[in-house]
Amino acid sequence: MAFFSGNKQADDQDETAKNVFRFELVQKNILITGANGQLGNEIRRISVRHEDNFKFFFTDVNELDITNREAVECYLKENGIKYIVNCAAYTAVDKAEDDMDLCYKINRDAVANLGIAAANNGAKVVHVSTDYVFDGTASSPYKETDTTNPQSVYGKSKQEGETILLETCPQSIIIRTAWLYSIFGNNFVKTMIKYGKERDELNVVADQAGTPTNAADLARTILKILDFSEANGFKAGIYHYSNEGVTSWYDFTLAIHKYAGISCKVNPIATDQYPVKAKRPQYSVLDKTKIKSVFNLSIPDWEDSLSICITEL
Ligand SMILES: NC(=O)c1ccc[n+]([C@@H]2O[C@H](COP(=O)([O-])OP(=O)(O)OC[C@H]3O[C@@H](n4cnc5c(N)ncnc54)[C@H](OP(=O)(O)O)[C@@H]3O)[C@@H](O)[C@H]2O)c1
């Protein structure tokens, strides 16, 4: 192809062809599964900023049920998918205790489907996991190398999902996150705003420590990691990500009410005063040193990110 001809019209055509050629060369196809959930919706919201590098395929269970192995394999082949970001999951932690089969089908078996199809089609996977893979007995932030010991069906299914993904597709990044909330879907922040407006008084657990994560921050991080991967190579492995800081559900609630302008009396209670089906980790703060240094990230403080979410709500 001649890129200089001395003929302006021909040069313009050549320039256009060159740009189309360049665009097709660099844009990689990304499949986002579970795209109607909190994280999937946050990725959708910012995806336009990453369209130079990526073409996005957003699917939820109606477009692509990840428990269907053939459907996943076909989807990857037909659409030339190079990255999968798995936002699909069974996330009803207490319900999972009585609904084990479906929970494992989505959080473990379907993750194997993604891993196998990715390996067959030369794609890479970014998968999201949870702080619930830990038992919560630690007293300092959990590192990626710390021993997992999940205490609930949900936690076990996610931990087995991690293992099977690394077996089926070693070229995977697993990001464990915690206490996720967003302007989309149902979550603790929205529930506390609703209860705070409806009730005069609320009891909230004060003896579990962790860090909330605004799904918008995690979405930005995942897309940054993919941009980074295009420029520097894919750094497979397990990473921890939440917002910075530490709090309890009780202090989190006080902050939610402060930013939402709600004056409801909140009483601190102990875990055993609020019985639930699935056991939660008492302490699930994640150490984020690895993700920050490998991908050169800075992470917002949980309270700053919470105030942004509540303003948007
Ligand atoms: N939420 C938290 O507090 C939290 C904490 C730590 C880690 N995580 C992890 O973070 C990730 C994202 O969580 P999230 O809160 O964004 O989840 P979410 O809001 O529950 O979204 C999950 C999405 O996956 C869809 N889905 C379920 N089964 C599917 C299937 N077979 N095929 C395709 N899609 C399917 C769901 O559809 P339906 O709604 O119709 O089922 C939903 O739209 C998950 O891996 C979760 O385990 C979450």
PDBQT file of the ligand as one rigid body, heavy atoms in Angstrom, charges set to zero:
ROOT
HETATM    1  N1  LIG A 401     -21.269  -8.689  46.232  1.00  0.00    +0.000 N 
HETATM    2  C1  LIG A 401     -20.267  -8.748  47.091  1.00  0.00    +0.000 C 
HETATM    3  O1  LIG A 401     -20.323  -8.235  48.210  1.00  0.00    +0.000 OA
HETATM    4  C2  LIG A 401     -18.998  -9.456  46.689  1.00  0.00    +0.000 A 
HETATM    5  C3  LIG A 401     -17.948  -9.531  47.622  1.00  0.00    +0.000 A 
HETATM    6  C4  LIG A 401     -16.768 -10.175  47.241  1.00  0.00    +0.000 A 
HETATM    7  C5  LIG A 401     -16.654 -10.733  45.984  1.00  0.00    +0.000 A 
HETATM    8  N2  LIG A 401     -17.703 -10.665  45.108  1.00  0.00    +0.000 N 
HETATM    9  C6  LIG A 401     -17.539 -11.272  43.790  1.00  0.00    +0.000 C 
HETATM   10  O2  LIG A 401     -17.536 -10.212  42.836  1.00  0.00    +0.000 OA
HETATM   11  C7  LIG A 401     -18.087 -10.664  41.596  1.00  0.00    +0.000 C 
HETATM   12  C8  LIG A 401     -19.145  -9.699  41.126  1.00  0.00    +0.000 C 
HETATM   13  O3  LIG A 401     -20.153  -9.629  42.124  1.00  0.00    +0.000 OA
HETATM   14  P1  LIG A 401     -21.473  -8.762  41.929  1.00  0.00    +0.000 P 
HETATM   15  O4  LIG A 401     -21.859  -8.269  43.279  1.00  0.00    +0.000 OA
HETATM   16  O5  LIG A 401     -21.309  -7.800  40.797  1.00  0.00    +0.000 OA
HETATM   17  O6  LIG A 401     -22.481  -9.912  41.518  1.00  0.00    +0.000 OA
HETATM   18  P2  LIG A 401     -24.021  -9.754  41.106  1.00  0.00    +0.000 P 
HETATM   19  O7  LIG A 401     -24.447  -8.345  41.202  1.00  0.00    +0.000 OA
HETATM   20  O8  LIG A 401     -24.761 -10.806  41.861  1.00  0.00    +0.000 OA
HETATM   21  O9  LIG A 401     -23.979 -10.130  39.552  1.00  0.00    +0.000 OA
HETATM   22  C9  LIG A 401     -23.761 -11.425  39.100  1.00  0.00    +0.000 C 
HETATM   23  C10 LIG A 401     -24.436 -11.536  37.757  1.00  0.00    +0.000 C 
HETATM   24  O10 LIG A 401     -24.192 -12.858  37.230  1.00  0.00    +0.000 OA
HETATM   25  C11 LIG A 401     -25.390 -13.310  36.662  1.00  0.00    +0.000 C 
HETATM   26  N3  LIG A 401     -25.388 -14.769  36.530  1.00  0.00    +0.000 N 
HETATM   27  C12 LIG A 401     -25.778 -15.683  37.435  1.00  0.00    +0.000 A 
HETATM   28  N4  LIG A 401     -25.698 -16.916  36.897  1.00  0.00    +0.000 NA
HETATM   29  C13 LIG A 401     -25.243 -16.774  35.633  1.00  0.00    +0.000 A 
HETATM   30  C14 LIG A 401     -24.974 -17.677  34.586  1.00  0.00    +0.000 A 
HETATM   31  N5  LIG A 401     -25.170 -18.990  34.713  1.00  0.00    +0.000 N 
HETATM   32  N6  LIG A 401     -24.510 -17.196  33.419  1.00  0.00    +0.000 NA
HETATM   33  C15 LIG A 401     -24.319 -15.855  33.257  1.00  0.00    +0.000 A 
HETATM   34  N7  LIG A 401     -24.578 -14.951  34.211  1.00  0.00    +0.000 NA
HETATM   35  C16 LIG A 401     -25.033 -15.398  35.398  1.00  0.00    +0.000 A 
HETATM   36  C17 LIG A 401     -26.428 -12.809  37.631  1.00  0.00    +0.000 C 
HETATM   37  O11 LIG A 401     -27.721 -12.918  37.091  1.00  0.00    +0.000 OA
HETATM   38  P3  LIG A 401     -28.964 -13.121  38.132  1.00  0.00    +0.000 P 
HETATM   39  O12 LIG A 401     -28.982 -11.895  38.980  1.00  0.00    +0.000 OA
HETATM   40  O13 LIG A 401     -30.112 -13.267  37.208  1.00  0.00    +0.000 OA
HETATM   41  O14 LIG A 401     -28.644 -14.357  38.915  1.00  0.00    +0.000 OA
HETATM   42  C18 LIG A 401     -25.968 -11.383  37.835  1.00  0.00    +0.000 C 
HETATM   43  O15 LIG A 401     -26.434 -10.523  36.822  1.00  0.00    +0.000 OA
HETATM   44  C19 LIG A 401     -18.588 -12.086  41.867  1.00  0.00    +0.000 C 
HETATM   45  O16 LIG A 401     -17.622 -13.013  41.434  1.00  0.00    +0.000 OA
HETATM   46  C20 LIG A 401     -18.688 -12.167  43.383  1.00  0.00    +0.000 C 
HETATM   47  O17 LIG A 401     -18.512 -13.500  43.859  1.00  0.00    +0.000 OA
HETATM   48  C21 LIG A 401     -18.854 -10.030  45.429  1.00  0.00    +0.000 A 
ENDROOT
TORSDOF 0
